[in-house]
Amino acid sequence: MRRLMLAAALVAALVPAAQAQSPASNLNGATNLSAGPPVPLAPTGHIAWPVGAPVWEFDFYRPANRTTPLGTGLEIRNVNYLGRRVIDRAGVPILSVEYEGGSGCGCFRDWQYQESAFESTPAAGGTATTFYMDAVPGSVRTNCERATTGPANDEGTFTGIAVEDYGTELVLTAHMRASWYRYRMKWHFYTDGRIWPEFSFASTPSACTNKPRRHHAYWRFDFDLENTPSNDVVTETATDGTTTQITTESARSWGMPGAVTVRDWSVTDAAANVGFTITPGSADLLLGHDAFSKADALVLRYHTNEITDGVAFGAGCAFEFEPWLNGESTAAGDGTDNVFWYRSSSQRTTGTCELRGPTLTPFGYNGVASEGGPDAIHQAVEVQAATPNPFTPQTTVRFRVAEAQDVRVVLYDALGRRVRTLFEAPVEAGVFETVEIQGGGLPAGTYVVRVEGTRAAASTRIVLSR
């Protein structure tokens, strides 16, 4: 196992703190939501990782450095993979919550540019400012880690972006507040080309946060593959393997639990035959769309005024995307730039954070294990997110390999020390194996589950709570 590198090795060109926009406040502690569209600002920072031979290079914007009236959370732009442009801009422009009937708490359209403090330990020799920190892997703890049985108060003193370097995984974390709600947003980048955008929902004590509700975060991905967005093709693959090209603006659905029909979507550059597959997270599939959330995904033609729907805080709740669906073409080669939206959701009855978000997996790029196109098993080892996560006292991780081989699954702590071997046996190609992880006798904290095959390896993180 390659030992985890400290985040001190990360390269980040940071904007001076004086340029970072801070939200205005009123007397009750909420942000000033009457402010108009913000003035465009320079990125908070730039990352090239790993140092010396970057796999990923991109700009990032902290939530307070907002680029829309209600914010887009932790936004990334100008994303290059192996030196090739893949994403122009990605974030969460729409965030809403609806309480279940009879609670008396109604619904809300939330803002995302007010940051909340959390715990993070600076890495030795790394960059640390008032708004950016190269953090010791595993030291980041937000309200999500604190809320194990119900809403919990905030702890920690750091406000900004924390970056953890696990060696084969880079994690950027932001922690946001909207009144009593707490939102944790992460971007996970892997050296094998995968991206996992993660959004988690928590809260502090209030009259409403102990009542059942549904949160919805709408991710917006503006892929600009090969820096030629007019060549992008969007396809949808069903569980039976059939693939349909989406040539007209459309609201999409992955179906309800027990009747899922969509396996994944893919965005492909028609000329270079490279792209990314968007696979719904297993936790997202548990909550299908309803009359309030409306859709699981959207395929839209790009327009500069379709980043947010214009609904202001207090003026509405649900995502009003219907005017955008006006039959425009999304076919490749007709001069269009397509945008893909994806909904992550959580049905909340306690303060425990569940991990939400899709997996973006590359295909067609030279030298990566995920070559083979959108109809293949997209990576040599596929590891699904643990369920539940965070967990007490046990969780499960599922994995499969593209080729039959001997596989060992090992649990490591946040410092890269081997804790125990969880699984060791020959594994057939394409067959999911389930590994149970018992937390008894282990201290609370972040762990890495690494699937080590004879020809490929991959990993995922889990958090043990008490």
C-alpha positions in Angstrom: 0.0 0.0 0.0 1.3 3.4 -0.9 1.4 5.4 2.3 -0.9 8.4 2.4 0.8 11.7 1.5 0.3 14.8 3.6 -1.6 17.6 1.9 1.5 19.7 2.2 2.5 18.4 -1.2 -0.5 20.0 -2.8 0.0 23.0 -5.1 -2.6 25.8 -4.6 -2.3 29.4 -5.9 -4.5 31.3 -3.4 -6.4 34.5 -3.8 -5.6 37.0 -1.0 -8.1 36.8 1.8 -9.1 40.5 1.2 -10.6 39.4 -2.2 -12.8 36.7 -0.7 -16.5 37.8 -0.5 -18.1 37.5 2.9 -21.9 37.4 3.2 -23.6 40.3 4.9 -25.5 39.6 8.1 -28.6 40.9 9.8 -29.4 40.9 13.5 -30.9 37.4 13.6 -27.8 35.8 12.2 -29.1 34.9 8.8 -27.5 36.3 5.6 -28.8 39.3 3.8 -30.8 37.6 1.1 -32.1 40.8 -0.4 -28.7 41.4 -2.1 -28.7 41.3 -5.8 -26.4 39.1 -8.1 -22.8 39.2 -6.8 -20.0 40.9 -8.6 -17.9 38.2 -10.4 -14.8 37.5 -8.4 -11.5 35.7 -9.0 -11.3 32.1 -7.9 -10.5 31.4 -4.3 -7.6 29.2 -5.4 -6.2 26.8 -8.0 -5.1 23.2 -7.5 -2.8 21.0 -9.5 -2.6 17.5 -8.0 -0.6 15.3 -7.5 2.4 17.6 -7.5 4.9 17.0 -10.3 2.6 15.1 -12.6 -0.9 16.5 -12.1 -3.9 14.2 -12.9 -6.3 17.0 -11.9 -6.0 20.8 -12.3 -8.9 23.2 -11.6 -10.0 26.5 -10.0 -12.3 26.4 -6.9 -14.6 29.0 -5.4 -15.4 28.9 -1.7 -19.2 29.3 -0.8 -18.7 32.8 0.4 -17.1 33.7 -2.9 -20.5 33.2 -4.5 -21.2 33.5 -8.2 -25.1 33.4 -8.0 -27.5 35.3 -5.7 -28.1 32.3 -3.4 -24.7 30.6 -4.0 -23.6 27.4 -5.6 -21.7 25.9 -2.6 -18.2 24.8 -3.3 -17.9 25.4 -7.0 -15.2 24.1 -9.4 -14.3 25.5 -12.8 -11.9 25.0 -15.7 -11.4 21.3 -14.7 -8.6 19.5 -16.6 -8.1 15.7 -16.4 -4.7 14.5 -17.7 -4.2 18.0 -19.2 -7.5 17.8 -21.2 -10.5 20.0 -20.4 -13.5 18.0 -19.1 -15.7 20.4 -17.1 -16.2 24.1 -17.5 -18.2 24.7 -14.3 -19.9 22.5 -11.6 -21.7 23.2 -8.4 -25.1 23.1 -6.7 -27.2 26.2 -7.7 -30.5 24.9 -6.4 -31.1 23.7 -2.8 -34.6 23.1 -1.3 -36.3 21.4 1.5 -39.9 20.3 2.1 -41.4 19.1 5.4 -43.9 16.3 5.4 -47.5 17.1 5.7 -48.9 18.2 9.1 -45.6 19.4 10.6 -46.5 23.1 10.2 -42.9 23.8 9.0 -43.6 24.2 5.2 -40.8 24.4 2.6 -37.7 26.5 2.0 -35.4 27.5 -0.8 -32.0 27.7 0.9 -28.9 29.8 0.4 -25.4 28.4 0.4 -22.9 31.3 0.7 -22.9 31.6 4.5 -20.1 29.4 5.8 -20.1 27.5 9.1 -17.0 26.7 11.2 -15.7 23.1 11.5 -12.7 21.2 12.8 -9.6 20.8 10.6 -5.9 20.3 11.6 -3.2 21.9 9.4 -0.8 19.5 7.7 2.9 20.0 8.6 4.5 22.3 6.0 1.2 22.8 4.2 -0.6 26.0 3.2 -2.9 27.4 5.9 -4.7 30.8 5.7 -7.9 32.1 7.2 -9.9 30.5 4.4 -7.8 27.6 3.0 -6.1 24.7 4.7 -4.0 21.8 3.6 -5.4 19.4 6.3 -4.1 16.3 7.9 -6.1 13.4 6.3 -9.0 12.4 8.5 -8.9 15.5 10.7 -11.9 17.2 9.1 -15.0 17.1 11.3 -18.2 19.0 10.5 -21.6 19.0 12.1 -22.2 15.8 10.2 -19.7 13.9 12.3 -21.1 15.5 15.5 -24.8 14.7 14.8 -25.0 11.0 15.6 -28.4 10.7 17.2 -30.1 14.1 16.5 -29.3 17.8 15.7 -26.1 19.0 17.3 -24.4 22.3 17.8 -21.4 23.3 15.7 -17.8 22.7 16.9 -14.5 23.9 15.5 -13.0 27.3 14.5 -12.0 26.9 10.8 -14.1 28.6 8.1 -13.2 28.0 4.5 -12.0 25.1 2.3 -10.1 22.2 3.8 -8.1 19.9 1.5 -7.1 16.4 2.4 -4.6 14.4 0.3 -5.0 10.6 0.8 -2.4 9.8 -1.9 -4.9 8.4 -4.4 -7.8 10.6 -3.3 -8.0 14.4 -2.9 -10.9 15.7 -0.9 -12.1 19.3 -0.7 -14.6 20.2 2.1 -16.9 23.2 2.7 -19.4 23.5 5.6 -22.3 25.8 5.1 -25.2 27.1 7.2 -28.7 28.4 6.3 -30.4 29.3 9.6 -30.7 26.0 11.6 -29.6 23.8 8.6 -26.0 22.7 8.0 -24.8 21.5 4.6 -21.5 19.7 4.1 -20.2 19.7 0.5 -17.2 17.7 -0.7 -15.5 17.1 -4.0 -13.5 13.8 -4.2 -10.9 13.5 -7.0 -9.2 10.2 -7.6 -6.0 9.4 -9.5 -7.9 6.8 -11.6 -10.0 9.7 -13.0 -13.1 9.3 -10.9 -14.9 12.3 -9.4 -17.4 11.9 -6.5 -19.3 15.1 -5.7 -20.8 14.7 -2.2 -23.6 16.6 -0.5 -24.7 15.8 3.1 -27.5 17.4 5.1 -27.6 18.1 8.9 -29.0 20.6 11.3 -28.8 22.3 14.7 -31.6 22.1 17.3 -34.8 24.0 16.4 -38.6 23.6 16.5 -38.6 22.0 13.0 -35.4 20.0 12.7 -36.8 17.1 14.7 -39.6 16.7 12.1 -39.5 14.6 8.9 -38.5 16.4 5.8 -36.9 16.0 2.4 -33.8 17.9 1.2 -32.9 18.2 -2.5 -29.6 19.4 -3.9 -29.5 19.9 -7.7 -26.0 19.5 -9.1 -25.2 21.3 -12.4 -22.5 19.9 -14.6 -21.4 21.9 -17.6 -19.1 19.4 -19.4 -16.8 21.0 -22.0 -15.0 17.8 -23.2 -11.9 18.6 -25.2 -12.9 22.2 -24.9 -15.3 21.7 -27.8 -18.7 21.6 -26.1 -20.7 21.5 -29.4 -19.5 17.9 -29.9 -20.9 16.5 -26.6 -23.4 13.6 -26.9 -25.6 12.7 -23.9 -26.8 9.1 -23.7 -28.9 7.1 -21.2 -28.3 3.4 -20.5 -31.0 1.2 -19.0 -30.5 -1.7 -16.7 -31.0 -4.1 -19.6 -28.0 -2.5 -21.4 -30.0 -0.6 -24.0 -28.7 2.9 -24.8 -30.7 5.9 -25.9 -29.2 9.2 -27.2 -30.9 12.2 -25.7 -31.3 14.7 -28.6 -33.9 17.0 -27.2 -34.1 18.8 -23.8 -35.6 16.4 -21.3 -36.4 15.7 -17.7 -35.2 12.2 -16.8 -36.0 9.7 -14.1 -34.1 6.7 -12.7 -37.4 5.2 -11.5 -38.6 4.3 -8.0 -37.0 1.8 -5.6 -37.6 -1.7 -6.8 -38.3 -0.5 -10.4 -35.1 1.2 -11.4 -34.8 1.4 -15.2 -31.8 3.8 -15.7 -28.3 2.4 -15.0 -26.4 5.5 -15.8 -25.9 8.5 -18.2 -22.8 9.4 -20.2 -21.5 12.5 -21.8 -19.2 11.8 -24.8 -17.1 14.0 -27.1 -18.2 12.7 -30.5 -14.9 13.4 -32.2 -12.5 12.1 -29.6 -14.7 9.4 -28.2 -13.8 10.3 -24.6 -16.1 11.3 -21.8 -17.6 10.6 -18.4 -20.3 8.3 -17.1 -22.7 9.6 -14.4 -23.8 6.8 -12.2 -26.5 7.5 -9.6 -25.4 6.9 -6.0 -27.0 4.0 -4.3 -28.3 6.2 -1.5 -29.8 8.7 -4.0 -31.8 5.9 -5.6 -33.7 5.4 -2.3 -35.7 8.6 -2.8 -37.3 8.9 -6.2 -38.8 12.2 -7.4 -42.2 13.4 -6.4 -44.4 16.4 -7.2 -42.0 18.7 -5.3 -38.6 17.5 -6.5 -40.0 16.8 -10.0 -37.1 15.1 -11.7 -34.0 13.0 -11.1 -31.9 14.5 -13.9 -32.2 17.2 -16.6 -30.5 17.4 -20.0 -30.6 21.0 -21.2 -29.2 23.2 -23.9 -26.8 25.8 -22.4 -28.0 29.3 -21.8 -26.2 31.9 -19.7 -29.5 32.7 -17.8 -30.3 29.1 -16.9 -27.9 28.6 -14.0 -30.6 29.4 -11.5 -34.3 29.6 -11.9 -34.7 33.1 -10.5 -36.6 32.0 -7.4 -35.4 34.1 -4.4 -35.5 33.1 -0.8 -39.0 33.6 0.5 -40.5 33.7 -3.0 -40.9 29.9 -3.5 -39.4 26.5 -2.8 -39.4 24.0 -5.6 -37.0 24.1 -8.6 -38.9 25.9 -11.4 -37.0 24.5 -14.4 -40.1 23.9 -16.6 -39.7 27.1 -18.7 -36.3 25.8 -19.7 -37.8 22.7 -21.3 -38.9 24.2 -24.6 -37.9 21.5 -27.1 -34.4 22.7 -28.0 -32.0 20.3 -29.6 -29.2 18.7 -27.5 -27.8 16.7 -30.4 -24.1 16.8 -31.1 -22.8 18.9 -34.0 -25.5 21.5 -34.1 -23.6 24.1 -32.2 -25.1 23.4 -28.9 -23.5 23.2 -25.4 -25.3 20.8 -23.2 -25.7 20.9 -19.4 -26.5 18.0 -17.2 -28.4 18.4 -13.9 -28.5 15.7 -11.2 -30.6 15.6 -8.0 -29.2 14.3 -4.7 -31.8 13.9 -1.9 -32.2 12.9 1.7 -35.2 12.0 3.8 -34.3 13.4 7.2 -35.7 12.1 10.5 -32.6 12.4 12.6 -29.4 14.5 12.6 -27.2 11.7 11.1 -25.7 12.7 7.8 -26.0 10.3 4.9 -23.6 10.6 1.9 -25.3 11.6 -1.3 -24.1 12.2 -4.9 -23.3 10.4 -8.2 -20.0 9.0 -9.4 -18.4 10.4 -12.5 -16.1 7.9 -14.2 -13.9 8.6 -17.3 -13.7 6.4 -20.4 -11.6 6.5 -23.5 -8.6 8.3 -22.0 -5.3 6.7 -22.6 -3.7 5.1 -19.6 -6.7 4.9 -17.3 -8.3 1.7 -16.0 -11.8 2.9 -16.9 -11.4 2.7 -20.7 -14.0 0.8 -22.6 -16.9 3.3 -23.3 -20.2 3.9 -21.6 -21.6 0.4 -22.1 -18.7 -1.4 -20.3 -17.9 -1.9 -16.7 -16.2 1.5 -16.4 -13.3 0.8 -14.1 -11.1 -2.2 -13.3 -12.4 -2.1 -9.7 -15.7 -0.5 -8.9 -16.2 0.3 -5.2 -19.6 1.6 -4.1 -20.0 4.1 -1.3 -20.5 2.4 2.1 -24.1 2.1 3.5 -24.6 3.6 6.0 -21.9 6.2 6.2 -21.2 7.5 8.8 -22.0 4.3 10.7 -22.5 2.8 14.2 -21.8 0.0 14.8 -21.5 -1.6 11.4 -21.6 -0.8 7.6 -21.2 -2.6 4.3 -19.2 -1.9 1.2 -19.9 -3.6 -2.2 -17.3 -4.0 -5.0 -16.8 -5.8 -8.3 -13.9 -6.3 -10.7 -13.8 -6.1 -14.5 -11.5 -9.2 -14.7 -11.5 -12.3 -12.5 -8.6 -12.1 -10.0 -7.6 -12.6 -6.3 -8.8 -9.7 -4.2 -8.0 -8.6 -0.7 -10.0 -5.8 1.1 -8.1 -4.0 3.8 -9.1 -1.4 6.4 -6.6 1.5 7.0 -6.8 4.3 9.5 -6.5 8.0 8.4 -2.7 7.8 8.8 -2.4 4.9 6.4 -1.8 2.2 9.1 -3.3 -1.2 8.4 -6.1 -2.0 10.8 -7.4 -5.3 9.7 -8.1 -7.5 6.6 -11.8 -7.6 5.8 -11.9 -10.0 2.8 -9.5 -12.2 0.9 -10.6 -14.6 -1.9 -10.8 -15.1 -5.7 -13.5 -12.9 -7.2 -15.4 -13.5 -10.5 -15.6 -10.7 -13.1 -18.6 -8.4 -12.9 -20.1 -9.9 -9.8 -20.7 -7.7 -6.8 -19.2 -8.9 -3.5 -20.4 -7.5 -0.1 -18.1 -6.8 2.8 -19.3 -6.1 6.3 -17.3 -3.8 8.5 -17.7 -4.0 12.3 -16.8 -0.9 14.2 -16.6 -2.6 17.6 -13.3 -1.9 19.3 -12.3 0.8 16.9 -12.0 4.5 17.8 -14.3 6.9 16.1 -12.9 8.6 13.0 -12.2 8.3 9.3 -11.0 5.0 7.7 -10.1 4.0 4.2 -11.4 0.7 2.8 -9.0 -0.4 0.0 -9.9 -3.1 -2.5 -6.5 -4.6 -3.6 -6.7 -6.9 -6.6 -3.8 -8.6 -8.4 -4.3 -6.3 -11.4 -6.1 -3.2 -10.1 -7.0 -1.4 -6.9 -9.5 1.3 -5.6 -10.7 2.7 -2.3 -13.5 4.4 -0.5 -13.7 6.3 2.8 -15.9 5.5 5.8 -16.6 7.4 9.0 -17.2 5.6 12.4 -19.3 7.6 14.7 -20.1 7.1 18.4 
